[in-house]
């Protein structure tokens, strides 16, 4: 991702889409999302709205170049698949960045660019055409019902039928057993240099039909 010019003062985010508000509630404490909303750390309600808008922009991108699965307003999974060309992906990534530069604030947008670039460098070449689970979240009050698994299993089935691998990144060590049970058994522990935080890159090979 090429750095943009210095961002303007952030705009007030719109009223959040319900599922995006749920994602913001679910992922507010994640180190990455803490870093990209740092400009709003002193205003928790505004920080939540900014993060919900972040997810709305990510959902628009995933709808255009991948797929989105929702569990009503309670949670969602966003994927970047190979349904779009490289140029289409680049165009929608740029559109998302244009939206982010208007809402995150200068520190947050700088963190977003630097962290995303550093993490992209860690993705091995054999995964460049794999399907990417970019976001998965379920609001805390709706957890324990199997929603997270139901949100990603249909895409994993389609990936198997297409014969393609999948991968994801997580800063949460508690999520590792969940993803391992779903076949993400290739696991690389990384350190993100901007935050100095450990995260895991997990990959899943396509499974032949039984």
C-alpha positions in Angstrom: 0.0 0.0 0.0 1.4 3.4 -1.0 1.4 6.1 1.7 -1.2 8.8 1.1 -0.6 12.5 1.7 -1.0 13.8 5.3 -4.6 13.1 6.3 -7.0 15.9 7.0 -8.8 16.3 10.3 -11.0 13.3 10.9 -14.7 13.6 10.0 -17.4 12.6 12.4 -18.4 9.0 11.5 -21.9 8.2 10.5 -24.4 6.2 12.6 -23.0 2.7 12.7 -24.4 -0.3 10.8 -25.7 -2.6 13.6 -23.4 -5.5 12.7 -20.4 -3.2 12.4 -21.2 -1.8 15.9 -21.2 -5.4 17.1 -17.8 -6.0 15.5 -16.5 -2.8 17.2 -17.8 -4.1 20.5 -16.2 -7.5 20.0 -12.8 -6.3 18.8 -12.3 -3.0 20.6 -9.5 -4.4 22.8 -7.5 -6.0 19.9 -4.1 -4.3 19.7 -4.4 -3.5 16.0 -7.8 -1.8 16.4 -6.6 0.0 19.5 -3.7 1.4 17.4 -5.8 2.6 14.5 -8.3 4.4 16.8 -5.6 6.0 19.0 -6.7 9.5 18.1 -10.0 8.9 19.9 -8.6 7.1 23.0 -10.0 9.8 25.3 -13.5 9.5 24.0 -14.7 5.8 24.2 -18.1 6.4 22.6 -16.5 8.2 19.6 -13.8 5.5 19.4 -16.5 2.9 19.2 -18.2 4.8 16.3 -15.0 5.3 14.5 -14.2 1.6 14.7 -17.7 0.7 13.6 -17.1 2.9 10.5 -13.8 1.2 10.0 -15.7 -2.1 9.8 -18.3 -0.6 7.4 -15.6 0.3 5.0 -14.0 -3.1 5.3 -17.4 -4.7 4.7 -17.8 -2.7 1.5 -14.4 -3.9 0.3 -15.2 -7.5 1.1 -18.5 -7.4 -0.6 -16.7 -6.1 -3.8 -13.8 -8.5 -3.9 -14.7 -11.4 -1.6 -17.7 -12.2 0.5 -19.4 -11.3 3.8 -21.3 -13.6 6.0 -23.5 -12.2 8.8 -25.2 -13.6 11.8 -27.9 -10.9 11.9 -26.6 -8.0 13.9 -24.5 -10.1 16.2 -21.4 -10.8 14.1 -19.8 -11.2 10.7 -16.9 -12.7 8.8 -15.2 -10.7 6.0 -13.2 -12.5 3.4 -11.0 -11.4 0.5 -11.1 -14.2 -2.1 -9.9 -14.6 -5.6 -13.2 -13.6 -7.2 -11.7 -10.2 -8.2 -8.7 -9.4 -10.3 -5.6 -7.8 -8.8 -6.4 -4.4 -10.2 -10.0 -4.6 -8.8 -8.6 -5.5 -5.4 -6.1 -2.6 -5.6 -9.0 -0.2 -6.6 -11.2 -1.2 -3.7 -8.3 -1.2 -1.2 -7.6 2.4 -2.3 -11.2 3.4 -1.9 -11.2 1.9 1.6 -8.0 3.9 2.5 -9.6 7.1 1.3 -12.5 6.5 3.7 -10.1 5.6 6.5 -8.0 8.7 6.1 -11.1 10.8 6.7 -12.2 9.0 9.9 -9.2 7.6 11.8 -7.2 10.7 12.5 -3.5 11.2 11.7 -1.9 8.9 14.3 -4.4 6.1 13.7 -4.1 6.3 9.9 -0.3 6.3 10.1 -0.5 3.2 12.4 -2.9 1.5 10.0 -0.6 2.0 7.0 2.6 1.0 8.8 1.1 -2.1 10.6 -0.7 -3.3 7.5 2.5 -3.0 5.4 4.6 -4.8 8.0 2.1 -7.7 8.3 1.7 -8.0 4.6 5.5 -8.5 4.3 5.2 -11.6 6.5 2.7 -13.4 4.3 4.6 -16.1 2.4 4.4 -16.2 -1.4 2.5 -19.4 -1.5 -0.5 -17.6 0.2 -0.7 -14.6 -2.1 -3.6 -16.3 -4.0 -5.2 -17.8 -0.9 -8.5 -16.7 0.5 -8.0 -14.3 3.4 -10.2 -14.1 6.5 -9.7 -10.4 7.2 -12.2 -9.9 10.0 -14.2 -12.3 12.2 -16.1 -11.1 15.3 -19.2 -11.8 17.4 -20.5 -9.4 20.0 -19.7 -10.6 23.6 -23.4 -11.1 24.6 -23.9 -13.5 21.6 -20.9 -15.7 22.2 -21.1 -19.3 23.2 -23.7 -20.1 20.6 -21.4 -21.4 17.9 -21.9 -18.3 15.7 -18.2 -17.8 14.9 -17.9 -21.3 13.5 -21.1 -21.0 11.5 -19.9 -17.7 10.1 -16.7 -19.2 8.5 -17.6 -22.8 7.8 -19.5 -22.1 4.5 -16.6 -20.2 3.0 -14.2 -23.0 4.1 -16.4 -25.5 2.2 -16.3 -23.3 -0.9 -12.6 -22.9 -0.6 -12.2 -26.7 -0.4 -14.4 -27.1 -3.5 -12.2 -24.5 -5.3 -9.0 -26.2 -4.2 -7.6 -23.1 -2.6 -5.9 -22.4 0.7 -7.1 -19.9 3.3 -5.2 -17.9 5.9 -5.8 -15.3 8.7 -3.9 -13.3 11.3 -4.7 -13.0 14.9 -3.2 -11.1 17.9 -5.4 -13.2 20.3 -3.6 -16.4 21.6 -7.0 -17.6 23.0 -8.4 -17.9 19.5 -5.7 -20.3 18.3 -7.4 -23.6 19.4 -10.6 -22.5 17.7 -8.9 -21.9 14.3 -6.8 -25.1 14.7 -10.0 -27.1 15.0 -11.2 -25.6 11.7 -8.0 -26.8 9.9 -5.7 -23.8 10.3 -2.9 -26.0 11.4 0.0 -24.2 9.6 1.0 -21.6 12.2 3.7 -19.0 12.2 4.4 -16.8 15.3 5.4 -13.2 14.2 6.2 -9.9 15.9 4.5 -6.8 14.4 7.3 -4.2 14.6 5.2 -1.0 15.0 3.5 -2.3 18.1 6.1 -4.8 19.2 3.2 -7.3 19.7 3.1 -11.0 18.9 0.6 -12.3 16.4 0.0 -15.5 14.6 -0.3 -16.1 10.9 -2.4 -19.3 10.4 -3.0 -21.1 7.1 -5.3 -23.9 6.1 -4.8 -26.2 3.0 -7.8 -27.1 0.9 -9.3 -30.4 1.9 -10.3 -32.9 -0.8 -14.0 -33.8 -0.8 -14.7 -36.8 1.4 
